[in-house]
């Protein structure tokens, strides 16, 4: 991992479970997000969905697309747009490195999880390569064999 995503005081709000199933994670970073107050309150309540979310570079900046943050009910008319593109906060050098890697054929920028660290919303972003159907089957087979081996070892001891 390039960015530090492990640490004390980290509370995971949402994980992109399909990401590790559909993609092979090559490298990952931690990024901040530019949010409005009602978005932060909805995230604290866990009302976030990563369905089909991805990041894209535009004008030397990284933007997060298709992340659905539900409206915050008490805010009524001052609420935010649920699926608006959100700017990711990274150092310029990190953005340059990520963009150069992501432009390779077959690679995508996918969010893995959203969490709070030291009171701030962070997102774990990864460069991923899509898995083929046979790769997913092999992963499933390997996990099943590993689980059975652990069960057998546990019963003997």
C-alpha positions as CSV (number, residue, x, y, z in Angstrom):
1,X,0.0,0.0,0.0
2,X,1.3,3.4,-0.9
3,X,-0.8,5.5,1.4
4,X,-1.3,4.7,5.0
5,X,-4.8,3.2,5.4
6,X,-4.1,1.3,8.6
7,X,-4.2,3.3,11.8
8,X,-5.8,3.9,15.2
9,X,-9.1,5.7,15.4
10,X,-10.3,4.5,12.1
11,X,-14.0,3.7,11.8
12,X,-15.1,2.1,8.5
13,X,-18.4,3.4,7.2
14,X,-18.8,1.4,4.0
15,X,-16.8,-1.2,2.0
16,X,-16.9,-1.9,-1.7
17,X,-17.3,-5.7,-1.3
18,X,-17.7,-6.3,-5.1
19,X,-14.4,-4.5,-5.8
20,X,-12.2,-7.3,-4.6
21,X,-14.4,-9.9,-6.2
22,X,-14.5,-8.3,-9.6
23,X,-11.1,-6.7,-9.7
24,X,-7.5,-7.5,-8.9
25,X,-6.1,-4.7,-6.6
26,X,-2.7,-3.6,-7.8
27,X,-2.0,-0.5,-5.6
28,X,-4.0,1.7,-3.2
29,X,-3.9,5.1,-1.7
30,X,-5.8,7.1,1.0
31,X,-7.5,10.3,-0.1
32,X,-9.6,13.0,1.5
33,X,-12.9,14.2,0.0
34,X,-14.4,17.6,-0.5
35,X,-17.8,17.4,1.1
36,X,-20.6,19.6,2.3
37,X,-22.0,19.4,5.9
38,X,-25.1,17.4,5.0
39,X,-23.0,14.8,3.2
40,X,-20.8,14.3,6.2
41,X,-23.9,13.8,8.4
42,X,-25.3,11.2,6.0
43,X,-21.9,9.4,5.9
44,X,-21.8,9.3,9.7
45,X,-25.3,7.7,9.6
46,X,-23.9,5.1,7.1
47,X,-26.1,6.1,4.2
48,X,-23.5,5.6,1.4
49,X,-23.5,3.3,-1.6
50,X,-20.5,2.5,-3.8
51,X,-22.6,0.8,-6.5
52,X,-20.6,1.3,-9.8
53,X,-18.4,4.0,-8.2
54,X,-15.1,5.0,-9.9
55,X,-12.6,7.8,-10.0
56,X,-11.5,9.8,-13.0
57,X,-8.8,12.4,-13.7
58,X,-10.0,15.8,-15.1
59,X,-7.7,18.9,-15.5
60,X,-5.0,17.5,-13.2
61,X,-7.5,16.6,-10.4
62,X,-9.1,13.4,-9.4
63,X,-12.9,13.2,-9.1
64,X,-15.1,10.5,-7.5
65,X,-18.2,9.6,-9.6
66,X,-21.3,7.5,-8.9
67,X,-21.0,7.4,-5.1
68,X,-24.5,7.8,-3.7
69,X,-24.7,9.7,-0.4
70,X,-28.4,9.8,0.7
71,X,-30.0,13.1,1.6
72,X,-29.8,14.1,5.2
73,X,-33.5,14.3,6.3
74,X,-33.3,17.2,8.8
75,X,-31.6,19.4,6.3
76,X,-34.7,19.5,4.0
77,X,-34.2,22.2,1.3
78,X,-30.5,22.7,2.0
79,X,-29.6,19.2,1.1
80,X,-26.9,18.1,-1.4
81,X,-27.2,16.4,-4.8
82,X,-26.8,12.6,-4.0
83,X,-24.6,11.5,-6.9
84,X,-22.6,14.7,-7.7
85,X,-18.9,14.2,-8.6
86,X,-16.7,14.8,-5.5
87,X,-13.2,16.1,-5.6
88,X,-10.5,13.8,-4.1
89,X,-7.7,15.4,-2.1
90,X,-4.2,14.1,-2.8
91,X,-0.8,15.6,-3.2
92,X,0.0,16.7,-6.8
93,X,2.8,14.1,-7.1
94,X,0.4,11.3,-6.0
95,X,-2.2,12.5,-8.5
96,X,0.4,12.5,-11.3
97,X,1.6,8.9,-10.4
98,X,-2.0,7.6,-10.1
99,X,-3.1,9.2,-13.4
100,X,-0.1,7.8,-15.3
101,X,-0.8,4.3,-13.9
102,X,-4.6,4.5,-14.5
103,X,-4.2,5.4,-18.2
104,X,-2.7,1.9,-18.9
105,X,-5.1,-0.3,-20.8
106,X,-7.5,-2.3,-18.7
107,X,-6.9,-0.5,-15.4
108,X,-9.5,1.4,-13.4
109,X,-9.6,3.6,-10.3
110,X,-12.0,2.0,-7.8
111,X,-12.9,3.1,-4.3
112,X,-12.4,0.2,-1.8
113,X,-13.8,1.7,1.4
114,X,-14.9,5.0,3.1
115,X,-14.0,5.6,6.7
116,X,-13.4,8.3,9.4
117,X,-9.9,8.9,10.5
118,X,-9.3,11.6,13.1
119,X,-12.7,13.0,12.5
120,X,-12.2,13.4,8.7
121,X,-13.8,11.3,5.9
122,X,-11.2,9.3,4.0
123,X,-11.5,7.0,1.1
124,X,-9.2,4.1,0.2
125,X,-8.7,4.3,-3.6
126,X,-7.1,1.5,-5.7
127,X,-5.8,0.9,-9.1
128,X,-7.5,-2.3,-10.2
129,X,-7.5,-4.7,-13.2
130,X,-10.7,-6.5,-14.0
131,X,-10.8,-10.2,-13.4
132,X,-12.0,-12.7,-15.9
133,X,-14.7,-15.2,-15.0
134,X,-12.2,-18.0,-14.7
135,X,-10.0,-16.0,-12.4
136,X,-13.0,-15.4,-10.1
137,X,-13.8,-19.2,-10.1
138,X,-10.1,-20.0,-9.3
139,X,-10.3,-17.5,-6.3
140,X,-13.5,-19.1,-5.1
141,X,-11.9,-22.6,-5.4
142,X,-8.8,-21.5,-3.6
143,X,-10.7,-19.9,-0.7
144,X,-12.9,-23.0,-0.3
145,X,-9.8,-25.2,-0.2
146,X,-8.2,-22.9,2.4
147,X,-11.3,-22.9,4.5
148,X,-11.6,-26.7,4.4
149,X,-7.9,-27.1,5.3
150,X,-8.3,-24.7,8.3
151,X,-11.4,-26.7,9.5
152,X,-9.5,-30.0,9.2
153,X,-6.5,-28.5,11.2
154,X,-8.9,-27.1,13.8
155,X,-10.6,-30.4,14.4
156,X,-7.4,-32.3,14.9
157,X,-6.0,-30.0,17.5
